[in-house]
Amino acid sequence: MEQSIKRLNFIDIAKGIGIILVVLGHCLAYECHNKLFMMIYSFHMPLFFFLSGFLFKSKDYAAYLSGKVKTLLFPMIFFQALNVISYGILFILGLETFHDTIAFGGFWFLGTLLYVSCLYYMLSEKIFSNSKRRGIIILTNALIAMVFGLIYAKNVSDQPNQLIATSFVAFSFYALGHVCNTNQSLQNLALRDSKLMRVFATIGSIALFVLLAYLTSFTSRNVDMNTSRYGNSLFFILNALVGISAAFLASVAISKNRILEFFGKNSLMIFLLHIPLWKTFDFIMKNHFSMLSVSCRIFCVFLTSITISTILAIIINRHFTWLKGQINFNK
């Protein structure tokens, strides 16, 4: 029981680390394309697809699909509608120009996750459910999907096709997450080592990630799963895998942290809420506080966005749970 609780804690902590990096990455995105931006974007979304796969549970397909529609599709449609309305107001006021990312914004992740989750269910629980080598077959399919997605991404420029390429890449990380969760030896390695060994492993993986990210900065100007920009494919894969390992090991080493656990448990709401907040405060800082340094503006936008997102997430948890897709349609 203790190990089960510990596992739940470290997954929430990993998601908490991930969502903080997502908000920070967005705040960095339009101000400067520096090495910190590159480091975050090289693994933060692969981390979320990996963790989503790690949490995959087999159940009846109807119940599985219904759960995904409630927790992913409904919140995505609701908050995307708010996003489009806010864009429309800014466009009418002449404060925003129209571009095709309005249709997707940061919400591409939820649509991709919904598609990948359903696809993975079909492969894992229907097509290969009775195979004795299901794990190997799934990993082989994941590798093929990764190669195809990276090649396809280099040959398309419109957003619908970019999202198709992204779906293949995302599937690979999702599949890897589930396979890692079903591999008992990997779990034992992560959970049963001594505290000191976990700390050393975490420091080592972070150091390796920083080195790889630094080397990547010489070959890739930008990495972004949303627009299928992966730079050097080999470095992208290595950065993503090492970054995921570092976040995973760090969350196990931390073991318990209420703040990170809160961020992790509310990562979806914070993700959805911070997008219009970040855009609004970024606009305000650029146009009314341009005398401040870039670093200061980024910090202010980040702190304000994540603070207000957290407050709103608490309010939603208490009074508007239907926004999280917690709806009983049988009432």
N, C-alpha and C positions, 0 to 999 in steps of 0.2 A: 504493500500500500504506500509506504514511504517513497519507494522508487517511482511509483506511478505519479504521485504528487510532484515529485522532483522533476519528472519528465515534463509534466504540464507547465511547471514554472519555467523551465529553461526554454520551452517553445515560445511562451509568452514574452520572455526576455528577448529572445532572438527577433521576434516580430516587433518588439518595442525599439530595439536598436535599428531595425530596418525602417520603421516609419519615421523615426527622427532623421535618418539619412535621406529619406524621400523628401521631406519638407526642406531640409537644408539644401539638397541638390536642386530643388526647384528655385529656391531663393538665389542660388548661385548662377542658375542657367542663363539668365538674360543680362547679367551684370558683367560677368567675365568668364572666360573659358580657361580657367587655371587648372593646375594639377589636382587640387582638391576636388574640383568638379569632375575631372576625369576619373579619379579614384572611386568616387561615389557611384557614378553612372556605369562603371564597368562591372558592378556586381549587385547593386541594391534591388533591382527588379528580378534578376535571376534568383536572388535570395528568397523573395516572396513566392515565386513559382515553386521553388524547391520546398519551402515550408508548407505550402498548400498541398503538394504531393505527399509530403511527410505525414500530413494529417488525414490523408485519404482513408476512408473506411468503406468497406464493402457492405452494401445493403440492397434491398429491393430497388430496381431501377426507377419505378414510379416515385417512391419515397425519396430517392436520391435526387432525381430531377426536380421534384417539388421543392426540396430543401434549397437547391441551388437557385431556383427561380425566386424564392422568397428572400434569400440572403444576399444574392448578387444582382439579379436582373431588376427586381423592384427598386432597391436603393439606387441603382445606376440610372434608371429611367427618371426617377424623381429628382435626383440631384443634377442630372444632366439637363433636365428642363429648366431648373434654376440657373444653371450655368449659361444656357442659351439666352434666357431672359436678361441676365445681367450683361452679357455681351451685346445684346440688342439695344439695351439702354445706353451703354457706352458708345455704341456705333451711331445711334441717333444723335447723341450729344457731341459727336465728332472726336471722342476720346479713344476710340479703338477702330482699327481698320479690319475689314472682313478678310478672313483667310480660311482655308479648308480645315484647319485643325479645330475650328469652332465645333465642328460636328463630333469630334472625338475628345479633344482636350486631354486631360489626365485620365479620362474614363475608359480609354482603350484597354487598360489593364483588366477591368472587371469583365468586359466583353470577351477578351481573350481568355481569361481564367475560366469563364463559364463554358466556352467552347472546348478548351483543353480538358477541363474536368469531365465533361460528357464524353469526349472522344476517348479519354483514358479509361473511363468506366467500361466502355464497349470493348476495348482491346483487352483489358485486364480481367474483367469479370464475365465476358461473353465469349469472345473469340479464342483467347488463350487460357481460359479459366481451368481447363483440365490438363494443361500441359505440365509435365514434370519439370521442365526447364523454363517455366514462365518468366522468372527473373531475367535469365540470360536473353530470352527472346525479346522481352520488353526493352532491355538495355540496348540490344541490337537495333531495334526500331527507333529508339531514342537517338542513337548515333546517326542513323540514316536521316532522321528528321533534322538533326542539327546541321549536317553537311548540306542537305537540300536547302534548308532555310537560309544558311549563310550565303550559298551560291545564288539563290533566287533573289536575295536582298540586294546583291550587287548589280542586278540587271533590271530593277524596277525603280520608279521614281514617284509614282502616284500613291496616295495614302492607302486606298483599299488593298492594293497589291503588297504594300509594305506591311500591312497588318496580317496578310496571309503568311508572309515570310516570318514575321514575328511569332505567329502561332506555332509554326514548326519548331522554332528555337525554344519557345516557352514550354512546349510539350516535352522536350528533352530534359529540362530542369525539373519539371513536374514528375516525370517518370523516375528520374534519379532520386528524388526525395522519397517517393513511395518505396522504391527498392531498398534504400538505406534504412527505412523504418522497419521493413520486414526482415532485414538481415540482423539476427540476434547478436552475432559476434561484433558488429560495428557498434551496436547499442552498448554492449558490455564494455567495449574499449573506451567509449566516451563517458559512461556513467560510473564505472567501478575504479578507475584510476584514482590515485591520491590527489588531494587538492593541489599539492605542489607540482605534480606532473601536469595537471590541467593548466596551471598558470604558465609553466614553461612551454607547453604545446601551443597555448594561445599566443604568447609573445612571439614564438617562432613563426607561427602562421601569419601573424600581422606583419612581422618584419619581411617575410617573403612576399606578402601581398603588396606592401609599399614598394619594394624593389621592382616587382613586376609592373606595377602601375607606373613607376617612374620610367622604366624602359619603354612601356607602351606609349608614353607621351611623346616619344621621338618618332613613332610610326603612325600614330592616330591622333588627329586633332580633336575628334569628337566621337563619343560612343553613346548611343541612345536607342533602346529597344523600340520605343514608340515609333520612330521614323526609320527603323531598320538600318541604323548606322552602326557598324560593328568594327570599323577600322581593320586592323590586322586580325584575321579570324583566329589564328592560333593564340595570340596574346589575349583576345577577348575570352576564349574558352578557359585559358589558364587563370586569368584574373578572376573570372566568375567563380571557378571551382575553388581557388585558394581563398577568395573573399568569403564565399559561403562557409568554408571550413573555419575561417577565422571567427566569423560571427557565431557559428555553431559552438565552437570551443569556448569562446568568450562567455556565451550565455550559460554553458554548463559550469564554467569556472565561477561565474558570479553567483549562480545557484538560486539566490533569492534577492529580489530588489523590487519593492512595491511600486516605485515610480515606473520602472521599465515594464513591469508586469501590467500595470494599468494601461500604458501606451500600447502594449501588445494586444491586450484584450479588446481595446478600442481602436485598433489600427485601421479598420475599414472606415469607421466614422471619421477619424482624424484625416484619413486620406481624402475622403469626399468633401469634408468641410474646409480643409485648408486651401483648396484650389482657388475658389473665388476670393478668399481672404488674402492669400499671397498675392494674387494679381492686383487686388485693390490697393494693398499697402505698398506694393512695389511701384505702382503708378504714383501714389502720393509721395513716396520718398524721392523718386526721380524728378518730379516736377516741382516739389515744394521744399525739398531739403537737399538740393544738389550741391550745396556748399559742404556737406559732409563727405568724408572719404567713402570710397566704394565698400570697403570692409565694414565700416560703421553702418552704412545703409543696409547691407546684407544682414548684419547681426540684428538690427532693429526689425526688419521685415520677418526674419526667422522667429525671433522671440515673440513678436506680436501675433504672428500667424499660428504658431503652435500653442500659445497660451489661450487664445480665444477659441481655437479648435477644441482644446481640452475642456474648457468651460462648457461649450456647447454640447460636447459628447456626454458630459455628466448630466446636463439637463435632459438630453434625449434618452439616456439610460433610465432616468427617473419618471419622465412624463410622456415621452413620445417613442416608445419602443417599436411602434409600427414602422418607423422610419428605418429601423434595422432589419426589417423583413420578418419581425417576430409577430406574424399574423396568424390567427386561427380562422381559416376559411370555413370551418365546419360549424361555426356559431350560427 
